[in-house]
Amino acid sequence: MKIFKFGGASVKDADGVKNVANILTDHSGENLVVVISAMGKSTNHLEKIVNACVHSTGETATLIKELKDYHYSILTRLETSNSTAMTNDIENLFLELECLAETPVQPEEYDFVYDQIVSFGELISTKIVSHYLLNMGIKNQWIDSRNFILTDDRYRDARIQWDETEKIIAKKLKPLAERHPVITQGFIGRGPVNETTTLGREGSDYSAAIFAYCLNAESVTIWKDVAGVMNADPKKIENAILIPHLSYSDAIELAYYGASVIHPKTIQPLMAKNIPLLVKSFIHPLHEGTRVSNHSEALSVPCYIFKNDQVLVELKTRDFTFIVEQNLEHIFRLLANFKVRCNIIQNSAISFSFVADSNENKMQHLIAEMEKLGLETRITALVELITIYNATEGSKNAVIGQKEVILEQNTGSTSHFIIRS
């Protein structure tokens, strides 16, 4: 059993869908579970629909029409718009989305509403791909991953109920996948009272790893628009190179620090069962790409990770007392309650600083609560976080140069720099 995962870039247009069909044809006869993301930037568009619903901006109908037009333009180019089954399925999904978007909601329901609406990107995408494959004579079984990926009710970052998920996948999904390739969604699951949940932004890689773990898969292949895992974003570093082999531990570190090729939660389920992860190019599918496994050879090059749109928050006590355990307990509880993931943490006797992804609405409420604790706050918005993993003596100059560094942290062979944008 193999798990394939295709991201939004691989199915952003009709040519992309046709390319997926070609790749699957090359692997005909194999037992496959194929996890597919929302098409192109559909998730971003659905997030706009969520905001329009929650804040009653009056844009909902227009935004849904734009999303519908985008998907139907793909159907037209696939020359399958006359497929009654496909058209009916897509129409029904958009009708369901429209009804959901018209239901009045309160701002405090944002996370719940987000999961119910944003999940339509994956549902629509997989329906289109599945029907297209059938029209091309490629047998497959479309399934709803919400019937197999069971989670808690932590909306937008749901946690897997592993025992229940493993049992139902082994019992119900495995027999299906042994007959025909299975087409399913990444990113989404089902909560305890049958509501839709999501696994965190870009969580389709994680979905692939969950299926692999529960099916004891031979491998997971993530198909990307890059050659594999590079030591830097080629758009940032001209001489970025491919890393052909990567250990699980190095891959976890790179993903944790923000390398966009692999979702941070993906590796550990695979490592637990020694399932290799292949990162390959859907543009050049015959190229080797990167293999992540229990490879023991040390990483030989520094890796550069760039995260834009960061915010630096510095906290101090107003009464000049120390930042002690009680303060830290309150700070971390608030960070957890507001679901703020700290990319960098630094503290001293009198201050506590953290860097996180910029989210103006979330950060405003968090800071307000921090100030209620008697903490003085200083915010530096829109900074850039540059991480050098496996740093060498000259690697800092390669990316920092004359840029203004406002915070630096070094831990072992990993260096972090906060740069003023």
Secondary structure, 3 states (H helix, E strand, C coil): CEEEEECHHHHCCHHHHHHHHHHHHHCCCCCEEEEECCCCCHHHHHHHHHHHHHHCCCCHHHHHHHHHHHHHHHHHHHCCCCCHHHHHHHHHHHHHHHHHHCCCCCHHHHHHHHHHHHCHHHHHHHHHHHHHHHHCCCCCEECCHHHCCEECCCCCCCCECHHHHHHHHHHHHHHHHCCCCEEEECCEEECCCCCEEECCCCCHHHHHHHHHHHHCCCEEEEEECCCCCECCCCCCCCCCCECCEEEHHHHHHHHHHCCCCCCCCCHHHHHHCCCCEEEEECCCCCCCCEEEECCCCCCCCCEEEEEEEEEEEEEEECCCCCCCHHHHHHHHHHHHHCCCCEEEEEECCCEEEEEEECCHHHHHHHHHHHHHCCEEEEEEEEEEEEEEECCCCCHHHHHCCCCCEEEEEEECCEEEEEEEC
